[in-house]
Amino acid sequence: MNWLNSDLVGYIAATLTTSAFIPQALMTWKNKRAEGVSLSMYVILITGVILWLTYGIMLSAWPVIIANVITLFLTIFILLMKIVYK
Amino acid sequence: MNWLNSDLVGYIAATLTTSAFIPQALMTWKNKRAEGVSLSMYVILITGVILWLTYGIMLSAWPVIIANVITLFLTIFILLMKIVYK
């Protein structure tokens, strides 16, 4: 598939899977309710994102590091709202 | 960081960020309610996961392909419940 640049596909994919958490963060913040959001999901997800970040640091892979730092902030924010708002 | 294998960290990270969606899928399925789940989040996320899958196929990277096929099924299932249950 030389007609399509794999790096470009990876960067767009990373941007989307990172920014996907923005509407959930905004929605939960606005509604001040989080009972539909799974606590377990965010605990497991955050653990996984911290490991992805570790992986990125080990390989000095900056796109992995940057995407996961942003995802980490967004998912921790959603987790904190889940704990506060229930 | 030679004392720690980066591939192993990557595999554990992928397993966690994929399986994180299982508790959300089960919770939404059990409650038959999805008003706390963001529709936009899952639309953006699924688009991103499809691109990660494309990236994995382009590079013949099986761990990326397998993790994203599973994530795709789980997130499409959550999206369908969001549409059905509102």
Backbone of each chain as nested JSON, in Angstrom:
{
  "chains": [
    {"id": "A", "residues": [
      {"number": 1, "name": "MET", "atoms": {"N": [0.846, -1.208, 0.0], "CA": [0.0, 0.0, 0.0], "C": [0.88, 1.256, 0.0]}},
      {"number": 2, "name": "ASN", "atoms": {"N": [1.701, 1.397, -1.032], "CA": [2.614, 2.538, -1.087], "C": [1.915, 3.862, -1.374]}},
      {"number": 3, "name": "TRP", "atoms": {"N": [0.706, 3.782, -1.896], "CA": [-0.05, 4.991, -2.221], "C": [-0.53, 5.693, -0.935]}},
      {"number": 4, "name": "LEU", "atoms": {"N": [-0.418, 5.01, 0.181], "CA": [-0.864, 5.603, 1.432], "C": [0.282, 5.515, 2.437]}},
      {"number": 5, "name": "ASN", "atoms": {"N": [0.579, 6.642, 3.087], "CA": [1.686, 6.687, 4.033], "C": [1.257, 6.15, 5.399]}},
      {"number": 6, "name": "SER", "atoms": {"N": [1.906, 5.057, 5.849], "CA": [1.49, 4.428, 7.107], "C": [1.69, 5.353, 8.314]}},
      {"number": 7, "name": "ASP", "atoms": {"N": [2.757, 6.178, 8.301], "CA": [2.982, 7.115, 9.402], "C": [1.814, 8.091, 9.525]}},
      {"number": 8, "name": "LEU", "atoms": {"N": [1.363, 8.59, 8.366], "CA": [0.247, 9.539, 8.347], "C": [-1.005, 8.898, 8.943]}},
      {"number": 9, "name": "VAL", "atoms": {"N": [-1.291, 7.645, 8.528], "CA": [-2.449, 6.908, 9.051], "C": [-2.323, 6.769, 10.577]}},
      {"number": 10, "name": "GLY", "atoms": {"N": [-1.118, 6.441, 11.047], "CA": [-0.863, 6.299, 12.485], "C": [-1.086, 7.593, 13.245]}},
      {"number": 11, "name": "TYR", "atoms": {"N": [-0.616, 8.705, 12.675], "CA": [-0.793, 10.007, 13.345], "C": [-2.267, 10.402, 13.425]}},
      {"number": 12, "name": "ILE", "atoms": {"N": [-3.005, 10.177, 12.327], "CA": [-4.447, 10.51, 12.339], "C": [-5.162, 9.597, 13.338]}},
      {"number": 13, "name": "ALA", "atoms": {"N": [-4.812, 8.308, 13.346], "CA": [-5.408, 7.353, 14.283], "C": [-5.156, 7.794, 15.729]}},
      {"number": 14, "name": "ALA", "atoms": {"N": [-3.915, 8.165, 16.045], "CA": [-3.549, 8.586, 17.402], "C": [-4.309, 9.848, 17.812]}},
      {"number": 15, "name": "THR", "atoms": {"N": [-4.442, 10.802, 16.863], "CA": [-5.165, 12.043, 17.143], "C": [-6.623, 11.731, 17.475]}},
      {"number": 16, "name": "LEU", "atoms": {"N": [-7.229, 10.807, 16.713], "CA": [-8.645, 10.469, 16.934], "C": [-8.856, 9.711, 18.246]}},
      {"number": 17, "name": "THR", "atoms": {"N": [-8.054, 8.674, 18.5], "CA": [-8.273, 7.873, 19.718], "C": [-7.928, 8.675, 20.975]}},
      {"number": 18, "name": "THR", "atoms": {"N": [-7.115, 9.731, 20.834], "CA": [-6.826, 10.617, 21.967], "C": [-7.956, 11.62, 22.166]}},
      {"number": 19, "name": "SER", "atoms": {"N": [-8.346, 12.303, 21.086], "CA": [-9.349, 13.365, 21.192], "C": [-10.754, 12.822, 21.442]}},
      {"number": 20, "name": "ALA", "atoms": {"N": [-10.973, 11.522, 21.229], "CA": [-12.291, 10.91, 21.484], "C": [-12.752, 11.137, 22.927]}},
      {"number": 21, "name": "PHE", "atoms": {"N": [-11.797, 11.257, 23.864], "CA": [-12.168, 11.414, 25.278], "C": [-12.61, 12.835, 25.622]}},
      {"number": 22, "name": "ILE", "atoms": {"N": [-12.36, 13.803, 24.723], "CA": [-12.76, 15.191, 24.979], "C": [-14.287, 15.316, 25.112]}},
      {"number": 23, "name": "PRO", "atoms": {"N": [-15.104, 14.787, 24.135], "CA": [-16.565, 14.919, 24.309], "C": [-17.098, 14.234, 25.57]}},
      {"number": 24, "name": "GLN", "atoms": {"N": [-16.501, 13.083, 25.97], "CA": [-16.955, 12.423, 27.205], "C": [-16.627, 13.286, 28.424]}},
      {"number": 25, "name": "ALA", "atoms": {"N": [-15.428, 13.875, 28.449], "CA": [-15.023, 14.744, 29.557], "C": [-15.954, 15.952, 29.647]}},
      {"number": 26, "name": "LEU", "atoms": {"N": [-16.242, 16.583, 28.503], "CA": [-17.104, 17.763, 28.469], "C": [-18.543, 17.419, 28.887]}},
      {"number": 27, "name": "MET", "atoms": {"N": [-19.048, 16.279, 28.394], "CA": [-20.415, 15.866, 28.697], "C": [-20.6, 15.59, 30.195]}},
      {"number": 28, "name": "THR", "atoms": {"N": [-19.648, 14.869, 30.779], "CA": [-19.724, 14.533, 32.206], "C": [-19.574, 15.796, 33.054]}},
      {"number": 29, "name": "TRP", "atoms": {"N": [-18.676, 16.693, 32.635], "CA": [-18.454, 17.971, 33.321], "C": [-19.723, 18.813, 33.305]}},
      {"number": 30, "name": "LYS", "atoms": {"N": [-20.378, 18.87, 32.142], "CA": [-21.579, 19.688, 31.955], "C": [-22.763, 19.13, 32.764]}},
      {"number": 31, "name": "ASN", "atoms": {"N": [-22.942, 17.813, 32.708], "CA": [-24.094, 17.18, 33.381], "C": [-23.891, 16.987, 34.886]}},
      {"number": 32, "name": "LYS", "atoms": {"N": [-22.624, 17.065, 35.329], "CA": [-22.28, 16.805, 36.739], "C": [-22.857, 15.466, 37.194]}},
      {"number": 33, "name": "ARG", "atoms": {"N": [-22.925, 14.519, 36.273], "CA": [-23.377, 13.155, 36.574], "C": [-22.5, 12.175, 35.814]}},
      {"number": 34, "name": "ALA", "atoms": {"N": [-22.196, 11.067, 36.452], "CA": [-21.3, 10.092, 35.804], "C": [-21.727, 8.66, 36.078]}},
      {"number": 35, "name": "GLU", "atoms": {"N": [-23.009, 8.457, 36.404], "CA": [-23.414, 7.088, 36.778], "C": [-23.401, 6.12, 35.592]}},
      {"number": 36, "name": "GLY", "atoms": {"N": [-23.444, 6.646, 34.358], "CA": [-23.409, 5.763, 33.187], "C": [-21.998, 5.372, 32.767]}},
      {"number": 37, "name": "VAL", "atoms": {"N": [-21.012, 6.053, 33.38], "CA": [-19.61, 5.802, 33.034], "C": [-19.058, 4.718, 33.968]}},
      {"number": 38, "name": "SER", "atoms": {"N": [-18.363, 3.742, 33.396], "CA": [-17.821, 2.626, 34.189], "C": [-16.516, 3.008, 34.887]}},
      {"number": 39, "name": "LEU", "atoms": {"N": [-16.512, 2.925, 36.232], "CA": [-15.301, 3.187, 37.029], "C": [-14.184, 2.215, 36.642]}},
      {"number": 40, "name": "SER", "atoms": {"N": [-14.528, 0.921, 36.542], "CA": [-13.525, -0.114, 36.19], "C": [-12.875, 0.195, 34.852]}},
      {"number": 41, "name": "MET", "atoms": {"N": [-13.695, 0.647, 33.874], "CA": [-13.143, 0.96, 32.561], "C": [-12.01, 1.975, 32.686]}},
      {"number": 42, "name": "TYR", "atoms": {"N": [-12.251, 3.068, 33.433], "CA": [-11.246, 4.13, 33.504], "C": [-10.028, 3.738, 34.336]}},
      {"number": 43, "name": "VAL", "atoms": {"N": [-10.225, 2.905, 35.367], "CA": [-9.08, 2.428, 36.158], "C": [-8.173, 1.55, 35.28]}},
      {"number": 44, "name": "ILE", "atoms": {"N": [-8.788, 0.618, 34.532], "CA": [-8.006, -0.275, 33.649], "C": [-7.354, 0.531, 32.521]}},
      {"number": 45, "name": "LEU", "atoms": {"N": [-8.142, 1.444, 31.936], "CA": [-7.651, 2.265, 30.823], "C": [-6.452, 3.117, 31.235]}},
      {"number": 46, "name": "ILE", "atoms": {"N": [-6.55, 3.778, 32.383], "CA": [-5.468, 4.648, 32.861], "C": [-4.197, 3.824, 33.126]}},
      {"number": 47, "name": "THR", "atoms": {"N": [-4.361, 2.627, 33.718], "CA": [-3.209, 1.745, 33.936], "C": [-2.559, 1.412, 32.588]}},
      {"number": 48, "name": "GLY", "atoms": {"N": [-3.396, 1.083, 31.592], "CA": [-2.889, 0.77, 30.251], "C": [-2.194, 1.955, 29.605]}},
      {"number": 49, "name": "VAL", "atoms": {"N": [-2.765, 3.144, 29.751], "CA": [-2.184, 4.353, 29.152], "C": [-0.824, 4.673, 29.796]}},
      {"number": 50, "name": "ILE", "atoms": {"N": [-0.711, 4.475, 31.124], "CA": [0.575, 4.684, 31.815], "C": [1.627, 3.708, 31.255]}},
      {"number": 51, "name": "LEU", "atoms": {"N": [1.211, 2.472, 30.97], "CA": [2.145, 1.5, 30.385], "C": [2.518, 1.86, 28.945]}},
      {"number": 52, "name": "TRP", "atoms": {"N": [1.547, 2.377, 28.16], "CA": [1.858, 2.856, 26.799], "C": [2.865, 3.993, 26.861]}},
      {"number": 53, "name": "LEU", "atoms": {"N": [2.697, 4.868, 27.852], "CA": [3.602, 6.005, 28.043], "C": [5.0, 5.483, 28.386]}},
      {"number": 54, "name": "THR", "atoms": {"N": [5.082, 4.483, 29.266], "CA": [6.351, 3.842, 29.635], "C": [7.012, 3.245, 28.384]}},
      {"number": 55, "name": "TYR", "atoms": {"N": [6.195, 2.555, 27.582], "CA": [6.66, 1.956, 26.326], "C": [7.237, 3.033, 25.403]}},
      {"number": 56, "name": "GLY", "atoms": {"N": [6.513, 4.144, 25.264], "CA": [6.956, 5.257, 24.412], "C": [8.269, 5.847, 24.896]}},
      {"number": 57, "name": "ILE", "atoms": {"N": [8.401, 5.999, 26.225], "CA": [9.629, 6.557, 26.81], "C": [10.804, 5.596, 26.572]}},
      {"number": 58, "name": "MET", "atoms": {"N": [10.558, 4.284, 26.768], "CA": [11.61, 3.276, 26.562], "C": [12.136, 3.286, 25.134]}},
      {"number": 59, "name": "LEU", "atoms": {"N": [11.232, 3.535, 24.166], "CA": [11.637, 3.519, 22.762], "C": [11.905, 4.92, 22.215]}},
      {"number": 60, "name": "SER", "atoms": {"N": [11.798, 5.954, 23.104], "CA": [11.915, 7.359, 22.685], "C": [10.995, 7.658, 21.501]}},
      {"number": 61, "name": "ALA", "atoms": {"N": [9.813, 7.081, 21.541], "CA": [8.838, 7.276, 20.459], "C": [7.918, 8.445, 20.816]}},
      {"number": 62, "name": "TRP", "atoms": {"N": [8.278, 9.627, 20.308], "CA": [7.571, 10.846, 20.692], "C": [6.083, 10.865, 20.371]}},
      {"number": 63, "name": "PRO", "atoms": {"N": [5.641, 10.348, 19.198], "CA": [4.187, 10.349, 18.946], "C": [3.437, 9.53, 20.003]}},
      {"number": 64, "name": "VAL", "atoms": {"N": [4.018, 8.398, 20.426], "CA": [3.407, 7.55, 21.455], "C": [3.373, 8.3, 22.794]}},
      {"number": 65, "name": "ILE", "atoms": {"N": [4.483, 8.983, 23.112], "CA": [4.577, 9.733, 24.374], "C": [3.538, 10.848, 24.415]}},
      {"number": 66, "name": "ILE", "atoms": {"N": [3.504, 11.673, 23.357], "CA": [2.606, 12.838, 23.317], "C": [1.137, 12.399, 23.378]}},
      {"number": 67, "name": "ALA", "atoms": {"N": [0.757, 11.418, 22.53], "CA": [-0.64, 10.952, 22.495], "C": [-1.068, 10.418, 23.856]}},
      {"number": 68, "name": "ASN", "atoms": {"N": [-0.172, 9.678, 24.522], "CA": [-0.553, 9.058, 25.789], "C": [-0.546, 10.017, 26.961]}},
      {"number": 69, "name": "VAL", "atoms": {"N": [0.293, 11.076, 26.913], "CA": [0.25, 12.104, 27.966], "C": [-1.105, 12.815, 27.914]}},
      {"number": 70, "name": "ILE", "atoms": {"N": [-1.55, 13.154, 26.698], "CA": [-2.842, 13.842, 26.543], "C": [-3.992, 12.92, 26.974]}},
      {"number": 71, "name": "THR", "atoms": {"N": [-3.963, 11.657, 26.51], "CA": [-5.001, 10.686, 26.88], "C": [-5.021, 10.49, 28.397]}},
      {"number": 72, "name": "LEU", "atoms": {"N": [-3.838, 10.469, 29.012], "CA": [-3.737, 10.287, 30.461], "C": [-4.455, 11.418, 31.205]}},
      {"number": 73, "name": "PHE", "atoms": {"N": [-4.2, 12.662, 30.803], "CA": [-4.853, 13.81, 31.438], "C": [-6.379, 13.709, 31.292]}},
      {"number": 74, "name": "LEU", "atoms": {"N": [-6.852, 13.422, 30.082], "CA": [-8.295, 13.36, 29.818], "C": [-8.97, 12.245, 30.613]}},
      {"number": 75, "name": "THR", "atoms": {"N": [-8.349, 11.059, 30.642], "CA": [-8.969, 9.914, 31.315], "C": [-8.91, 10.073, 32.842]}},
      {"number": 76, "name": "ILE", "atoms": {"N": [-7.834, 10.689, 33.364], "CA": [-7.77, 10.948, 34.817], "C": [-8.852, 11.966, 35.189]}},
      {"number": 77, "name": "PHE", "atoms": {"N": [-9.07, 12.964, 34.338], "CA": [-10.11, 13.973, 34.563], "C": [-11.494, 13.295, 34.61]}},
      {"number": 78, "name": "ILE", "atoms": {"N": [-11.754, 12.376, 33.677], "CA": [-13.04, 11.653, 33.656], "C": [-13.169, 10.771, 34.906]}},
      {"number": 79, "name": "LEU", "atoms": {"N": [-12.082, 10.093, 35.288], "CA": [-12.096, 9.24, 36.488], "C": [-12.391, 10.063, 37.742]}},
      {"number": 80, "name": "LEU", "atoms": {"N": [-11.764, 11.237, 37.863], "CA": [-11.996, 12.097, 39.033], "C": [-13.447, 12.546, 39.083]}},
      {"number": 81, "name": "MET", "atoms": {"N": [-14.027, 12.895, 37.928], "CA": [-15.448, 13.295, 37.893], "C": [-16.325, 12.117, 38.285]}},
      {"number": 82, "name": "LYS", "atoms": {"N": [-15.965, 10.903, 37.828], "CA": [-16.719, 9.695, 38.187], "C": [-16.72, 9.521, 39.711]}},
      {"number": 83, "name": "ILE", "atoms": {"N": [-15.568, 9.764, 40.351], "CA": [-15.449, 9.6, 41.805], "C": [-16.233, 10.697, 42.536]}},
      {"number": 84, "name": "VAL", "atoms": {"N": [-16.147, 11.934, 42.042], "CA": [-16.787, 13.079, 42.705], "C": [-18.308, 13.077, 42.486]}},
      {"number": 85, "name": "TYR", "atoms": {"N": [-18.737, 12.916, 41.229], "CA": [-20.17, 13.033, 40.899], "C": [-20.934, 11.729, 41.108]}},
      {"number": 86, "name": "LYS", "atoms": {"N": [-20.23, 10.607, 41.159], "CA": [-20.792, 9.245, 41.265], "C": [-21.568, 8.833, 40.007]}}
    ]},
    {"id": "B", "residues": [
      {"number": 1, "name": "MET", "atoms": {"N": [16.831, 1.236, 29.573], "CA": [15.997, 0.426, 30.461], "C": [16.011, -1.033, 30.006]}},
      {"number": 2, "name": "ASN", "atoms": {"N": [17.196, -1.612, 29.985], "CA": [17.331, -2.991, 29.521], "C": [16.763, -4.022, 30.487]}},
      {"number": 3, "name": "TRP", "atoms": {"N": [16.598, -3.599, 31.734], "CA": [16.056, -4.516, 32.749], "C": [14.574, -4.787, 32.507]}},
      {"number": 4, "name": "LEU", "atoms": {"N": [13.989, -4.016, 31.646], "CA": [12.566, -4.197, 31.361], "C": [12.386, -4.339, 29.856]}},
      {"number": 5, "name": "ASN", "atoms": {"N": [11.636, -5.361, 29.428], "CA": [11.452, -5.603, 28.008], "C": [10.329, -4.723, 27.45]}},
      {"number": 6, "name": "SER", "atoms": {"N": [10.672, -3.88, 26.482], "CA": [9.697, -2.931, 25.955], "C": [8.526, -3.636, 25.253]}},
      {"number": 7, "name": "ASP", "atoms": {"N": [8.806, -4.75, 24.565], "CA": [7.724, -5.502, 23.914], "C": [6.708, -5.991, 24.941]}},
      {"number": 8, "name": "LEU", "atoms": {"N": [7.219, -6.495, 26.068], "CA": [6.338, -6.996, 27.129], "C": [5.45, -5.866, 27.665]}},
      {"number": 9, "name": "VAL", "atoms": {"N": [6.063, -4.69, 27.893], "CA": [5.299, -3.525, 28.37], "C": [4.217, -3.172, 27.352]}},
      {"number": 10, "name": "GLY", "atoms": {"N": [4.572, -3.194, 26.062], "CA": [3.619, -2.897, 24.989], "C": [2.455, -3.878, 24.956]}},
      {"number": 11, "name": "TYR", "atoms": {"N": [2.754, -5.172, 25.116], "CA": [1.703, -6.194, 25.094], "C": [0.752, -6.037, 26.295]}},
      {"number": 12, "name": "ILE", "atoms": {"N": [1.317, -5.763, 27.47], "CA": [0.468, -5.584, 28.664], "C": [-0.387, -4.323, 28.482]}},
      {"number": 13, "name": "ALA", "atoms": {"N": [0.235, -3.252, 27.972], "CA": [-0.482, -1.992, 27.719], "C": [-1.643, -2.225, 26.755]}},
      {"number": 14, "name": "ALA", "atoms": {"N": [-1.39, -2.94, 25.649], "CA": [-2.415, -3.211, 24.638], "C": [-3.556, -4.044, 25.228]}},
      {"number": 15, "name": "THR", "atoms": {"N": [-3.202, -5.038, 26.053], "CA": [-4.218, -5.887, 26.684], "C": [-5.123, -5.047, 27.594]}},
      {"number": 16, "name": "LEU", "atoms": {"N": [-4.512, -4.129, 28.349], "CA": [-5.29, -3.299, 29.276], "C": [-6.174, -2.289, 28.545]}},
      {"number": 17, "name": "THR", "atoms": {"N": [-5.614, -1.553, 27.562], "CA": [-6.417, -0.524, 26.88], "C": [-7.516, -1.154, 26.014]}},
      {"number": 18, "name": "THR", "atoms": {"N": [-7.343, -2.434, 25.655], "CA": [-8.391, -3.138, 24.913], "C": [-9.472, -3.651, 25.87]}},
      {"number": 19, "name": "SER", "atoms": {"N": [-9.045, -4.338, 26.931], "CA": [-10.005, -4.958, 27.85], "C": [-10.728, -3.94, 28.718]}},
      {"number": 20, "name": "ALA", "atoms": {"N": [-10.229, -2.701, 28.79], "CA": [-10.893, -1.646, 29.567], "C": [-12.344, -1.449, 29.129]}},
      {"number": 21, "name": "PHE", "atoms": {"N": [-12.644, -1.711, 27.852], "CA": [-14.002, -1.474, 27.344], "C": [-14.986, -2.58, 27.744]}},
      {"number": 22, "name": "ILE", "atoms": {"N": [-14.479, -3.708, 28.238], "CA": [-15.362, -4.808, 28.656], "C": [-16.284, -4.384, 29.811]}},
      {"number": 23, "name": "PRO", "atoms": {"N": [-15.757, -3.798, 30.927], "CA": [-16.678, -3.39, 32.008], "C": [-17.715, -2.35, 31.578]}},
      {"number": 24, "name": "GLN", "atoms": {"N": [-17.317, -1.412, 30.661], "CA": [-18.295, -0.421, 30.18], "C": [-19.392, -1.11, 29.367]}},
      {"number": 25, "name": "ALA", "atoms": {"N": [-18.999, -2.057, 28.507], "CA": [-19.969, -2.799, 27.692], "C": [-20.928, -3.592, 28.584]}},
      {"number": 26, "name": "LEU", "atoms": {"N": [-20.388, -4.278, 29.587], "CA": [-21.211, -5.084, 30.501], "C": [-22.149, -4.206, 31.322]}},
      {"number": 27, "name": "MET", "atoms": {"N": [-21.628, -3.06, 31.826], "CA": [-22.422, -2.154, 32.652], "C": [-23.6, -1.579, 31.869]}},
      {"number": 28, "name": "THR", "atoms": {"N": [-23.329, -1.129, 30.647], "CA": [-24.378, -0.533, 29.811], "C": [-25.408, -1.597, 29.421]}},
      {"number": 29, "name": "TRP", "atoms": {"N": [-24.918, -2.818, 29.119], "CA": [-25.789, -3.944, 28.767], "C": [-26.709, -4.307, 29.937]}},
      {"number": 30, "name": "LYS", "atoms": {"N": [-26.146, -4.334, 31.133], "CA": [-26.887, -4.712, 32.342], "C": [-27.94, -3.652, 32.698]}},
      {"number": 31, "name": "ASN", "atoms": {"N": [-27.541, -2.375, 32.643], "CA": [-28.441, -1.283, 33.053], "C": [-29.47, -0.912, 31.981]}},
      {"number": 32, "name": "LYS", "atoms": {"N": [-29.207, -1.33, 30.724], "CA": [-30.057, -0.95, 29.592], "C": [-30.259, 0.569, 29.535]}},
      {"number": 33, "name": "ARG", "atoms": {"N": [-29.228, 1.299, 29.963], "CA": [-29.234, 2.76, 29.899], "C": [-27.849, 3.23, 29.468]}},
      {"number": 34, "name": "ALA", "atoms": {"N": [-27.824, 4.287, 28.655], "CA": [-26.523, 4.753, 28.157], "C": [-26.458, 6.274, 28.069]}},
      {"number": 35, "name": "GLU", "atoms": {"N": [-27.31, 6.952, 28.863], "CA": [-27.343, 8.422, 28.718], "C": [-26.063, 9.096, 29.241]}},
      {"number": 36, "name": "GLY", "atoms": {"N": [-25.291, 8.415, 30.079], "CA": [-24.051, 9.008, 30.576], "C": [-22.863, 8.804, 29.647]}},
      {"number": 37, "name": "VAL", "atoms": {"N": [-23.072, 7.954, 28.62], "CA": [-22.005, 7.642, 27.672], "C": [-22.102, 8.617, 26.495]}},
      {"number": 38, "name": "SER", "atoms": {"N": [-20.957, 9.17, 26.094], "CA": [-20.936, 10.158, 25.009], "C": [-20.95, 9.487, 23.626]}},
      {"number": 39, "name": "LEU", "atoms": {"N": [-21.978, 9.81, 22.833], "CA": [-22.087, 9.298, 21.458], "C": [-20.879, 9.739, 20.629]}},
      {"number": 40, "name": "SER", "atoms": {"N": [-20.531, 11.041, 20.73], "CA": [-19.398, 11.586, 19.965], "C": [-18.112, 10.837, 20.284]}},
      {"number": 41, "name": "MET", "atoms": {"N": [-17.913, 10.53, 21.594], "CA": [-16.694, 9.811, 21.977], "C": [-16.57, 8.518, 21.19]}},
      {"number": 42, "name": "TYR", "atoms": {"N": [-17.646, 7.726, 21.144], "CA": [-17.553, 6.42, 20.493], "C": [-17.463, 6.509, 18.967]}},
      {"number": 43, "name": "VAL", "atoms": {"N": [-18.095, 7.531, 18.377], "CA": [-17.978, 7.726, 16.922], "C": [-16.523, 8.061, 16.561]}},
      {"number": 44, "name": "ILE", "atoms": {"N": [-15.916, 8.997, 17.322], "CA": [-14.524, 9.402, 17.062], "C": [-13.573, 8.232, 17.352]}},
      {"number": 45, "name": "LEU", "atoms": {"N": [-13.821, 7.549, 18.476], "CA": [-12.966, 6.428, 18.885], "C": [-12.972, 5.304, 17.85]}},
      {"number": 46, "name": "ILE", "atoms": {"N": [-14.167, 4.93, 17.369], "CA": [-14.288, 3.846, 16.387], "C": [-13.571, 4.223, 15.085]}},
      {"number": 47, "name": "THR", "atoms": {"N": [-13.713, 5.49, 14.649], "CA": [-12.991, 5.953, 13.457], "C": [-11.481, 5.795, 13.669]}},
      {"number": 48, "name": "GLY", "atoms": {"N": [-11.014, 6.204, 14.863], "CA": [-9.595, 6.081, 15.195], "C": [-9.125, 4.633, 15.232]}},
      {"number": 49, "name": "VAL", "atoms": {"N": [-9.947, 3.76, 15.82], "CA": [-9.587, 2.334, 15.92], "C": [-9.517, 1.693, 14.525]}},
      {"number": 50, "name": "ILE", "atoms": {"N": [-10.432, 2.079, 13.62], "CA": [-10.401, 1.577, 12.235], "C": [-9.085, 2.011, 11.552]}},
      {"number": 51, "name": "LEU", "atoms": {"N": [-8.65, 3.257, 11.839], "CA": [-7.374, 3.727, 11.269], "C": [-6.175, 3.0, 11.882]}},
      {"number": 52, "name": "TRP", "atoms": {"N": [-6.223, 2.71, 13.204], "CA": [-5.155, 1.925, 13.841], "C": [-5.082, 0.543, 13.208]}},
      {"number": 53, "name": "LEU", "atoms": {"N": [-6.254, -0.035, 12.919], "CA": [-6.325, -1.35, 12.28], "C": [-5.698, -1.287, 10.879]}},
      {"number": 54, "name": "THR", "atoms": {"N": [-6.027, -0.23, 10.132], "CA": [-5.447, -0.007, 8.794], "C": [-3.928, 0.089, 8.899]}},
      {"number": 55, "name": "TYR", "atoms": {"N": [-3.459, 0.857, 9.895], "CA": [-2.022, 1.032, 10.159], "C": [-1.37, -0.32, 10.434]}},
      {"number": 56, "name": "GLY", "atoms": {"N": [-2.008, -1.125, 11.287], "CA": [-1.487, -2.451, 11.627], "C": [-1.413, -3.363, 10.415]}},
      {"number": 57, "name": "ILE", "atoms": {"N": [-2.456, -3.312, 9.554], "CA": [-2.482, -4.139, 8.341], "C": [-1.371, -3.701, 7.376]}},
      {"number": 58, "name": "MET", "atoms": {"N": [-1.199, -2.358, 7.231], "CA": [-0.153, -1.83, 6.34], "C": [1.248, -2.282, 6.751]}},
      {"number": 59, "name": "LEU", "atoms": {"N": [1.464, -2.372, 8.08], "CA": [2.78, -2.752, 8.586], "C": [2.867, -4.243, 8.929]}},
      {"number": 60, "name": "SER", "atoms": {"N": [1.762, -4.995, 8.686], "CA": [1.678, -6.414, 9.086], "C": [2.04, -6.6, 10.561]}},
      {"number": 61, "name": "ALA", "atoms": {"N": [1.608, -5.649, 11.374], "CA": [1.9, -5.681, 12.814], "C": [0.754, -6.385, 13.531]}},
      {"number": 62, "name": "TRP", "atoms": {"N": [0.937, -7.691, 13.763], "CA": [-0.148, -8.507, 14.315], "C": [-0.655, -8.071, 15.686]}},
      {"number": 63, "name": "PRO", "atoms": {"N": [0.212, -7.66, 16.625], "CA": [-0.318, -7.213, 17.92], "C": [-1.267, -6.012, 17.765]}},
      {"number": 64, "name": "VAL", "atoms": {"N": [-0.91, -5.093, 16.845], "CA": [-1.749, -3.91, 16.579], "C": [-3.08, -4.35, 15.952]}},
      {"number": 65, "name": "ILE", "atoms": {"N": [-3.007, -5.291, 15.008], "CA": [-4.208, -5.786, 14.327], "C": [-5.146, -6.466, 15.322]}},
      {"number": 66, "name": "ILE", "atoms": {"N": [-4.613, -7.404, 16.105], "CA": [-5.438, -8.175, 17.05], "C": [-6.083, -7.26, 18.1]}},
      {"number": 67, "name": "ALA", "atoms": {"N": [-5.26, -6.383, 18.732], "CA": [-5.784, -5.478, 19.772], "C": [-6.896, -4.596, 19.215]}},
      {"number": 68, "name": "ASN", "atoms": {"N": [-6.715, -4.1, 17.982], "CA": [-7.7, -3.167, 17.433], "C": [-8.958, -3.848, 16.898]}},
      {"number": 69, "name": "VAL", "atoms": {"N": [-8.851, -5.109, 16.461], "CA": [-10.053, -5.856, 16.06], "C": [-10.943, -6.062, 17.293]}},
      {"number": 70, "name": "ILE", "atoms": {"N": [-10.338, -6.446, 18.421], "CA": [-11.104, -6.666, 19.662], "C": [-11.715, -5.348, 20.149]}},
      {"number": 71, "name": "THR", "atoms": {"N": [-10.892, -4.271, 20.166], "CA": [-11.394, -2.961, 20.596], "C": [-12.538, -2.501, 19.695]}},
      {"number": 72, "name": "LEU", "atoms": {"N": [-12.405, -2.776, 18.383], "CA": [-13.441, -2.379, 17.425], "C": [-14.782, -3.05, 17.761]}},
      {"number": 73, "name": "PHE", "atoms": {"N": [-14.758, -4.355, 18.017], "CA": [-15.982, -5.077, 18.378], "C": [-16.607, -4.491, 19.645]}},
      {"number": 74, "name": "LEU", "atoms": {"N": [-15.787, -4.278, 20.676], "CA": [-16.297, -3.775, 21.968], "C": [-16.883, -2.374, 21.838]}},
      {"number": 75, "name": "THR", "atoms": {"N": [-16.182, -1.484, 21.111], "CA": [-16.643, -0.103, 21.0], "C": [-17.872, 0.0, 20.081]}},
      {"number": 76, "name": "ILE", "atoms": {"N": [-17.957, -0.835, 19.043], "CA": [-19.155, -0.842, 18.191], "C": [-20.353, -1.349, 19.005]}},
      {"number": 77, "name": "PHE", "atoms": {"N": [-20.12, -2.34, 19.859], "CA": [-21.177, -2.87, 20.727], "C": [-21.687, -1.769, 21.672]}},
      {"number": 78, "name": "ILE", "atoms": {"N": [-20.773, -0.997, 22.27], "CA": [-21.16, 0.107, 23.163], "C": [-21.919, 1.181, 22.376]}},
      {"number": 79, "name": "LEU", "atoms": {"N": [-21.428, 1.505, 21.166], "CA": [-22.092, 2.513, 20.322], "C": [-23.523, 2.079, 19.969]}},
      {"number": 80, "name": "LEU", "atoms": {"N": [-23.693, 0.794, 19.606], "CA": [-25.03, 0.286, 19.259], "C": [-25.969, 0.38, 20.468]}},
      {"number": 81, "name": "MET", "atoms": {"N": [-25.457, 0.049, 21.662], "CA": [-26.287, 0.165, 22.871], "C": [-26.647, 1.618, 23.136]}},
      {"number": 82, "name": "LYS", "atoms": {"N": [-25.69, 2.531, 22.895], "CA": [-25.948, 3.97, 23.063], "C": [-27.094, 4.405, 22.142]}},
      {"number": 83, "name": "ILE", "atoms": {"N": [-27.097, 3.904, 20.897], "CA": [-28.13, 4.279, 19.927], "C": [-29.481, 3.659, 20.317]}},
      {"number": 84, "name": "VAL", "atoms": {"N": [-29.465, 2.397, 20.769], "CA": [-30.706, 1.688, 21.101], "C": [-31.301, 2.178, 22.423]}},
      {"number": 85, "name": "TYR", "atoms": {"N": [-30.472, 2.246, 23.462], "CA": [-30.975, 2.569, 24.816], "C": [-31.076, 4.073, 25.07]}},
      {"number": 86, "name": "LYS", "atoms": {"N": [-30.387, 4.878, 24.273], "CA": [-30.295, 6.337, 24.433], "C": [-29.563, 6.749, 25.713]}}
    ]}
  ]
}
